[in-house]
Amino acid sequence: MRKPWHWCCLVVLLSGCATVVPPPEPVGVLASVNPRYGYRFSNLPKGPDNSDGIFMVLAFSGGGNRSAALAYGVLDKLRETTIQWEGRPRRLVDEVDVINSVSGGSYAAAYYGLFGDAFFTDFPGHFLNADFQTELWDHYVSMKGLSQLVGLSSNDRVDKLSHMIERRLLGKKTYADLLARQQRPLIVIHATDLNRGADFQFTQDQFDPLCADLSTVPVARAVAASSAVPILFGPVAIKNNSGRCGYIRPRWIEQPGSEPQDHTRTQRAVRRAADFDSYLDSSAATGRPWIHLTDGGISDNLGLRGPLESSLARGGLAPLLKRLGVNGVRKGSFCGGKRRSVARQRH
């Protein structure tokens, strides 16, 4: 006689084989590419206590509630840490310019990006102490939850995840709301392009070649894509409208690998350029009419690969900062954490 867990695994596997039918996505079509429009770093001014002299990038890893708790602890410690800079005291958290996040870390990053300092008082009650993972287990992994999911497609399940994130955490806030805050840090939520196994970033720069308007996307949908564990959840599908907005391939794609003597840099740049090039044909016959996104942890569970490859593809950190309009950097910090370990790279 089969044990109960055998049936559990069987139901999960069968439900994961459901046909992926792209649902209507809340993504607007971009009429024309405009670098002054949309959620991108260059459109987020520094806050009153943020200086270009310090450039700080954080990366929050995957790992469910534990990674969200680590992200909370890191931000809370940065809030408590004051430094003397340019003649006055500053909270170190106010110097954070970019937060990259994947999977569980995306819940904390998104909440902080949308609500600022309210994160420190509200996030534990809404997510950490509320045991969000237990609710997910009850809905999707328990025998009762699995019996309810039989007959539902994998897209139905990721839709339910999105609705849960809206109801419990982020509301119906979109990337237009993130942009309206007009203040750093830039929140870069990472998912995985299922077709290529590549990093996919929820920024307007990434959506430009798709001729898609990120401002219309609910932040909860991005978090769902970032944490959509395969089999349990289907991919989030983004409609590719390439060829309709006058997108011009940037120089770093035209000439990937500007440093041929550095083989590693060249290979990474070529691969990153190929990933972007794959979005430029949206025809059903030869191209990619839909982009399917799943758990960011598949391509990088640390949240470090995406920003590092983006930097290398553009010739390194210094050229990237120049392109972003960041001048006079005297101290830089790239900090990434995965539960118990924290890695740092200083420039």
C-alpha positions as CSV (number, residue, x, y, z in Angstrom):
1,M,0.0,0.0,0.0
2,R,1.3,3.4,-0.9
3,K,2.2,5.7,1.9
4,P,0.4,9.1,2.2
5,W,3.5,11.0,1.1
6,H,3.6,8.9,-2.1
7,W,0.2,10.2,-3.0
8,C,1.3,13.8,-2.1
9,C,4.2,13.6,-4.5
10,L,2.1,12.1,-7.2
11,V,-0.5,14.8,-7.0
12,V,2.2,17.5,-7.0
13,L,3.8,16.0,-10.1
14,L,0.6,15.6,-12.0
15,S,-0.6,19.1,-11.2
16,G,2.8,20.4,-12.3
17,C,2.2,18.9,-15.7
18,A,-0.8,21.0,-16.4
19,T,-0.8,22.9,-19.7
20,V,0.7,26.4,-19.4
21,V,-1.9,28.7,-20.9
22,P,-0.7,32.3,-20.6
23,P,-3.3,34.3,-18.8
24,P,-4.1,38.0,-19.5
25,E,-1.2,39.9,-17.8
26,P,-1.6,43.3,-16.3
27,V,1.2,44.7,-18.4
28,G,0.7,47.7,-20.7
29,V,2.3,48.1,-24.1
30,L,5.1,50.6,-24.2
31,A,4.4,53.2,-27.0
32,S,8.0,54.3,-27.3
33,V,11.2,53.8,-25.3
34,N,12.1,56.8,-23.3
35,P,15.0,56.7,-20.8
36,R,13.3,59.4,-18.7
37,Y,10.3,57.2,-18.3
38,G,9.7,54.2,-16.0
39,Y,11.2,52.5,-13.0
40,R,14.9,52.7,-13.5
41,F,17.8,53.9,-11.4
42,S,18.4,57.1,-13.5
43,N,14.8,58.2,-12.7
44,L,15.2,57.9,-8.9
45,P,16.8,60.9,-7.3
46,K,18.8,60.4,-4.2
47,G,17.1,61.1,-0.9
48,P,17.9,64.0,1.4
49,D,20.3,61.8,3.4
50,N,21.8,59.9,0.4
51,S,25.1,61.0,-1.1
52,D,26.8,60.0,-4.3
53,G,30.0,59.7,-2.3
54,I,28.9,56.4,-0.9
55,F,27.4,53.9,-3.3
56,M,25.9,50.9,-1.6
57,V,24.2,47.8,-3.2
58,L,22.5,45.1,-1.2
59,A,21.5,41.6,-2.3
60,F,18.9,39.6,-0.5
61,S,19.0,35.8,-1.1
62,G,16.3,33.2,-1.4
63,G,15.3,30.9,1.5
64,G,11.7,31.6,2.5
65,N,11.0,33.2,5.8
66,R,14.6,32.9,6.9
67,S,15.9,35.0,4.0
68,A,13.2,37.6,4.7
69,A,14.2,37.6,8.4
70,L,17.8,38.1,7.4
71,A,16.9,41.0,5.1
72,Y,14.9,42.6,7.9
73,G,17.8,42.2,10.3
74,V,20.3,43.7,7.8
75,L,18.1,46.8,7.1
76,D,17.3,47.2,10.8
77,K,21.0,47.2,11.7
78,L,21.8,49.7,8.9
79,R,19.1,51.9,10.3
80,E,20.6,51.8,13.8
81,T,24.1,52.4,12.4
82,T,25.1,56.1,12.1
83,I,28.2,57.5,10.3
84,Q,29.8,60.9,10.0
85,W,29.8,61.8,6.3
86,E,30.2,65.2,4.7
87,G,30.1,66.9,8.0
88,R,27.0,65.5,9.5
89,P,25.6,62.2,10.9
90,R,23.7,59.9,8.6
91,R,21.9,56.6,9.0
92,L,23.7,54.0,6.9
93,V,20.4,52.7,5.6
94,D,19.8,56.0,3.9
95,E,22.9,55.5,1.8
96,V,21.6,52.3,0.2
97,D,21.2,52.9,-3.5
98,V,20.1,49.6,-4.9
99,I,18.6,46.4,-3.4
100,N,18.6,43.2,-5.5
101,S,16.4,40.4,-4.2
102,V,15.4,36.9,-5.1
103,S,12.7,34.6,-3.9
104,G,12.1,35.0,-0.1
105,G,14.3,38.1,0.0
106,S,11.9,39.8,-2.5
107,Y,9.1,40.0,0.1
108,A,11.3,42.2,2.4
109,A,12.8,44.2,-0.5
110,A,9.4,45.0,-2.0
111,Y,7.9,46.0,1.3
112,Y,10.8,48.3,2.2
113,G,10.7,49.9,-1.3
114,L,7.0,50.7,-1.1
115,F,6.7,51.7,2.5
116,G,10.1,53.0,3.6
117,D,10.6,53.3,7.4
118,A,7.1,51.7,8.1
119,F,8.9,48.5,7.1
120,F,10.6,48.3,10.5
121,T,7.3,48.4,12.5
122,D,4.9,46.7,10.1
123,F,6.8,44.0,8.2
124,P,7.3,41.6,11.2
125,G,3.5,41.6,11.9
126,H,2.5,41.3,8.3
127,F,5.0,38.6,7.2
128,L,7.6,37.3,9.7
129,N,5.4,36.7,12.7
130,A,2.3,35.9,10.6
131,D,4.1,32.8,9.3
132,F,3.3,33.4,5.7
133,Q,5.0,30.1,4.8
134,T,2.6,28.1,6.9
135,E,-0.4,29.6,5.0
136,L,1.4,28.7,1.7
137,W,1.9,25.1,3.0
138,D,-1.8,24.8,4.0
139,H,-2.9,26.0,0.6
140,Y,-0.5,24.3,-1.7
141,V,1.4,21.4,-0.1
142,S,-0.9,19.9,2.5
143,M,-3.1,17.0,1.5
144,K,-6.2,19.2,1.9
145,G,-4.6,21.9,-0.3
146,L,-3.5,19.4,-2.9
147,S,-7.0,17.9,-3.2
148,Q,-8.4,21.4,-3.8
149,L,-5.8,22.1,-6.5
150,V,-6.5,19.0,-8.6
151,G,-7.8,20.2,-11.9
152,L,-6.3,23.7,-11.5
153,S,-3.6,24.7,-14.0
154,S,-0.2,25.8,-12.7
155,N,-1.1,29.4,-13.8
156,D,-4.1,29.3,-11.4
157,R,-1.8,28.5,-8.6
158,V,0.6,31.4,-9.3
159,D,-2.4,33.7,-9.6
160,K,-3.5,32.6,-6.1
161,L,0.0,33.3,-4.8
162,S,-0.1,36.8,-6.3
163,H,-3.5,37.4,-4.7
164,M,-2.2,36.2,-1.3
165,I,0.8,38.5,-1.5
166,E,-1.6,41.4,-2.3
167,R,-3.9,40.6,0.5
168,R,-1.4,39.9,3.2
169,L,1.4,42.3,2.3
170,L,1.6,44.7,-0.6
171,G,-1.9,45.6,-1.6
172,K,-2.5,46.5,-5.2
173,K,0.6,48.7,-5.4
174,T,2.2,48.8,-8.9
175,Y,5.6,49.9,-10.1
176,A,4.1,53.2,-10.8
177,D,3.7,53.5,-7.0
178,L,7.4,52.6,-6.5
179,L,8.4,55.2,-9.0
180,A,6.1,57.8,-7.4
181,R,8.2,57.6,-4.2
182,Q,11.0,59.4,-6.2
183,Q,13.7,58.1,-3.9
184,R,16.4,55.5,-3.8
185,P,17.0,52.7,-3.3
186,L,16.1,51.0,-6.6
187,I,14.4,47.7,-5.8
188,V,15.5,45.1,-8.4
189,I,13.4,41.9,-8.0
190,H,14.9,39.0,-9.8
191,A,13.2,36.0,-11.5
192,T,14.4,33.4,-13.9
193,D,13.7,33.4,-17.6
194,L,12.5,29.8,-17.9
195,N,13.3,29.4,-21.6
196,R,17.0,30.4,-21.2
197,G,17.7,29.8,-17.5
198,A,18.8,33.5,-17.4
199,D,18.4,36.2,-14.8
200,F,15.4,38.5,-15.4
201,Q,15.1,41.8,-13.6
202,F,11.9,43.8,-12.9
203,T,13.2,47.1,-14.1
204,Q,12.1,49.2,-17.1
205,D,15.5,48.7,-18.7
206,Q,14.7,44.9,-18.8
207,F,11.1,45.6,-20.1
208,D,12.2,48.0,-22.8
209,P,13.1,45.3,-25.4
210,L,9.7,43.7,-24.7
211,C,8.0,47.0,-25.4
212,A,6.2,46.5,-22.1
213,D,5.3,49.1,-19.5
214,L,6.6,47.9,-16.1
215,S,4.6,50.8,-14.4
216,T,1.4,48.8,-14.9
217,V,2.7,45.6,-13.2
218,P,1.6,44.9,-9.6
219,V,4.6,44.6,-7.4
220,A,3.0,41.5,-5.9
221,R,3.2,39.9,-9.3
222,A,6.9,40.5,-9.5
223,V,7.4,39.0,-6.0
224,A,5.2,36.0,-7.1
225,A,7.4,35.4,-10.1
226,S,10.6,35.7,-8.0
227,S,9.3,33.0,-5.6
228,A,7.3,30.8,-7.9
229,V,8.9,27.4,-7.0
230,P,8.6,25.1,-10.1
231,I,6.0,22.3,-10.0
232,L,4.2,23.9,-7.0
233,F,3.6,27.1,-9.0
234,G,3.5,27.7,-12.7
235,P,5.5,30.5,-14.4
236,V,4.4,34.1,-14.6
237,A,3.9,34.9,-18.3
238,I,4.7,38.3,-19.7
239,K,3.5,39.2,-23.2
240,N,6.3,40.2,-25.6
241,N,5.4,43.2,-27.7
242,S,8.9,43.7,-29.2
243,G,9.2,45.7,-32.4
244,R,6.4,48.2,-31.5
245,C,8.2,50.9,-29.5
246,G,11.4,51.8,-31.4
247,Y,13.7,50.0,-29.1
248,I,17.4,50.3,-30.3
249,R,19.9,47.7,-29.2
250,P,22.3,49.4,-26.8
251,R,26.0,49.5,-27.4
252,W,26.8,46.8,-24.8
253,I,24.7,44.4,-26.8
254,E,26.1,45.4,-30.2
255,Q,29.7,45.0,-28.9
256,P,29.6,42.5,-26.0
257,G,32.8,41.9,-24.2
258,S,34.6,45.2,-24.4
259,E,37.7,43.7,-22.8
260,P,38.7,40.7,-25.0
261,Q,41.7,40.0,-22.8
262,D,39.4,39.1,-19.9
263,H,37.8,35.8,-21.1
264,T,35.4,35.5,-18.2
265,R,34.1,39.0,-18.7
266,T,33.8,38.4,-22.4
267,Q,31.8,35.2,-22.0
268,R,29.4,36.7,-19.5
269,A,28.9,39.8,-21.6
270,V,28.2,37.6,-24.7
271,R,25.7,35.5,-22.8
272,R,23.9,38.5,-21.3
273,A,23.7,40.1,-24.7
274,A,22.3,36.9,-26.2
275,D,19.6,36.8,-23.5
276,F,18.5,40.4,-24.4
277,D,18.6,39.6,-28.1
278,S,16.2,36.7,-27.6
279,Y,13.5,39.2,-26.7
280,L,13.6,41.1,-30.0
281,D,11.6,38.6,-32.0
282,S,8.0,38.2,-30.7
283,S,6.6,36.2,-33.6
284,A,4.9,33.0,-32.8
285,A,6.7,31.1,-35.6
286,T,10.3,31.9,-34.9
287,G,10.4,34.1,-31.7
288,R,9.2,34.4,-28.2
289,P,5.7,35.8,-28.0
290,W,5.6,35.0,-24.2
291,I,8.3,35.3,-21.6
292,H,7.8,32.8,-18.8
293,L,9.3,33.7,-15.4
294,T,9.8,31.4,-12.5
295,D,11.7,31.3,-9.1
296,G,14.8,33.5,-9.3
297,G,16.7,31.0,-7.2
298,I,17.0,28.7,-10.2
299,S,19.4,31.1,-11.9
300,D,20.9,32.6,-8.8
301,N,19.7,32.0,-5.2
302,L,22.1,34.7,-3.8
303,G,20.8,37.6,-5.8
304,L,24.4,38.4,-6.8
305,R,24.7,37.0,-10.3
306,G,22.3,39.4,-12.0
307,P,23.9,42.7,-10.9
308,L,27.5,41.4,-11.3
309,E,26.7,40.2,-14.9
310,S,25.0,43.4,-15.7
311,S,28.0,45.3,-14.5
312,L,30.5,43.1,-16.5
313,A,28.4,43.2,-19.6
314,R,28.7,47.0,-19.6
315,G,32.5,47.0,-19.1
316,G,32.6,47.0,-15.3
317,L,31.3,49.0,-12.3
318,A,32.9,52.3,-13.2
319,P,31.4,52.6,-16.7
320,L,28.0,51.4,-15.3
321,L,28.0,54.1,-12.6
322,K,29.0,56.7,-15.2
323,R,26.1,55.6,-17.5
324,L,23.7,55.9,-14.5
325,G,24.9,59.4,-13.8
326,V,26.5,58.6,-10.5
327,N,29.6,60.8,-10.0
328,G,32.2,61.3,-7.2
329,V,31.9,57.8,-5.6
330,R,34.6,57.6,-2.9
331,K,33.3,54.5,-1.1
332,G,31.4,51.5,-2.5
333,S,30.0,48.4,-1.0
334,F,28.3,45.4,-2.6
335,C,26.9,43.3,0.2
336,G,25.0,40.0,-0.3
337,G,23.6,37.6,2.3
338,K,22.4,34.1,2.3
339,R,20.9,33.2,5.7
340,R,24.0,32.9,8.0
341,S,26.7,34.2,5.7
342,V,27.4,37.7,4.4
343,A,29.8,38.4,1.5
344,R,31.2,41.8,0.8
345,Q,33.0,43.3,-2.1
346,R,34.5,46.8,-1.8
347,H,35.7,49.0,-4.6
